[in-house]
Each structure stands twice: as structure tokens, then as C-alpha cells.
């Protein structure tokens, strides 16, 4: 009878082990991936940023120019002003595959693309 409790505990733990593995896998999928876009000399770099689909991502937009910029994407529903030599973080959750255009709203010729694969 003294062995029944440890055996029962081992049985319960063996049932819970797969749940722990699923939780770890879900946590890995929930991790935010970081990316960066830099504005310099009125041009975005990279011109095309490739990010994974259906993942949480953070894009840091850095402005290395002497005047403010406005990162704007109508398709991504985002609009952020970035001060000279400043940066902003923009978060996205589970973007769908496709190509999304963005631009500097203060200078429409400065544009780039986020491709989600």
C-alpha cells in the first residue's frame, strides 16, 4: 500500500508531460520576433522586409535623418511619427501572407514593402 501513492503520482505526471511539451511549443510560437527598418537619406532600408506569417513580430523603425518622418501603412493600419535620430516600435500579431506597402507620409517618394511569407 505504501507504493500506491508514488505509482499514482507517476501515472498522473506521465499524463501531464505531453501538456508541458505543448505549452513549451506554444510559448515558442508566441515569442515576438524582432525586425528593423531604417530611414536614412530619405530612403528606407531594407526596401523590402521579409517577415514570417502568423507570428507575433515587432518592427523597430529608426530615423537617422535630421527631420521627422511618419511611417504609414494603410494596408497594415499603422501610422507612427518618428523624430530625428529617434525610433519607434510597431507590433503586429499574426499577419497574413502578402505584400504590404508603407511610406513616409511626409515624403511620399520614400516607400518600402513588408512581405509576409
C-alpha positions in Angstrom: 0.0 0.0 0.0 2.9 2.4 0.5 3.8 2.1 -3.1 0.4 3.1 -4.4 0.8 6.8 -3.9 4.2 7.1 -5.7 2.8 5.0 -8.6 -0.3 7.1 -8.8 1.8 10.2 -8.8 4.0 8.9 -11.6 0.9 7.9 -13.6 -0.5 11.5 -13.2 2.8 13.0 -14.2 3.1 10.8 -17.2 -0.3 12.1 -18.4 0.7 15.7 -17.8 4.1 15.5 -19.6 2.6 15.9 -23.1 0.8 19.0 -21.9 4.1 20.5 -20.8 5.6 19.9 -24.2 2.6 21.5 -25.9 2.9 24.5 -23.6 6.6 24.9 -24.5 5.8 24.7 -28.2 3.0 27.3 -27.8 5.4 29.6 -25.9 7.9 29.3 -28.7 5.2 30.2 -31.3 4.1 33.1 -29.1 7.6 34.7 -28.9 7.9 38.0 -30.7 10.4 38.2 -33.5 12.2 41.5 -33.9 12.9 43.3 -37.2 14.3 46.7 -38.1 13.6 49.3 -40.8 16.0 52.3 -41.0 15.3 55.7 -42.7 18.5 57.3 -43.9 18.9 60.0 -46.6 15.1 59.8 -47.2 15.2 56.1 -48.1 14.0 53.1 -46.2 16.3 50.2 -45.7 15.7 47.4 -46.4 13.4 48.3 -49.3 11.7 45.0 -48.7 11.5 43.5 -45.3 10.5 39.8 -45.2 8.8 38.5 -42.1 7.0 35.3 -41.1 3.3 34.9 -41.4 1.1 34.1 -38.4 3.7 35.1 -35.9 4.0 38.0 -33.4 6.5 40.5 -34.7 8.0 43.8 -33.6 9.4 46.2 -36.2 11.6 49.0 -34.9 11.6 52.0 -37.2 14.7 54.1 -36.8 15.0 57.6 -38.2 18.6 58.5 -38.9 17.7 61.7 -40.8 17.5 65.3 -39.5 13.8 65.7 -40.0 10.9 63.7 -38.6 9.2 61.0 -40.7 5.8 59.4 -40.5 5.8 55.7 -41.1 2.4 55.0 -42.6 0.8 51.9 -44.0 -2.8 52.0 -44.9 -2.9 48.2 -45.6 -1.4 47.5 -42.1 -3.4 50.2 -40.4 -0.3 51.8 -38.8 0.8 55.4 -38.6 3.7 56.5 -36.4 5.8 59.7 -36.3 9.5 59.1 -35.7 11.5 62.0 -34.5 15.0 62.8 -36.0 17.5 60.2 -34.6 14.6 58.5 -32.9 12.9 55.2 -33.1 9.5 53.6 -32.5 8.4 50.0 -32.1 5.4 48.8 -34.1 3.8 45.5 -33.1 1.9 43.1 -35.3 0.1 39.9 -34.4 -0.3 37.1 -36.9 0.0 39.0 -40.3 -1.4 37.0 -43.2 0.8 36.2 -46.2 1.1 39.1 -48.7 3.0 42.2 -49.6 2.2 45.4 -47.7 3.3 48.9 -48.8 4.4 51.6 -46.4 5.8 55.1 -46.9 6.9 58.2 -45.2 3.8 60.3 -45.2 5.9 63.5 -45.1 7.7 62.4 -48.2 5.6 60.2 -50.4 8.6 59.2 -52.6 10.1 57.3 -49.6 8.4 53.9 -49.6 9.1 50.3 -48.8 7.4 46.9 -48.6 6.8 44.3 -45.9 6.5 40.9 -47.4 4.9 38.3 -45.2 5.6 34.7 -46.0 
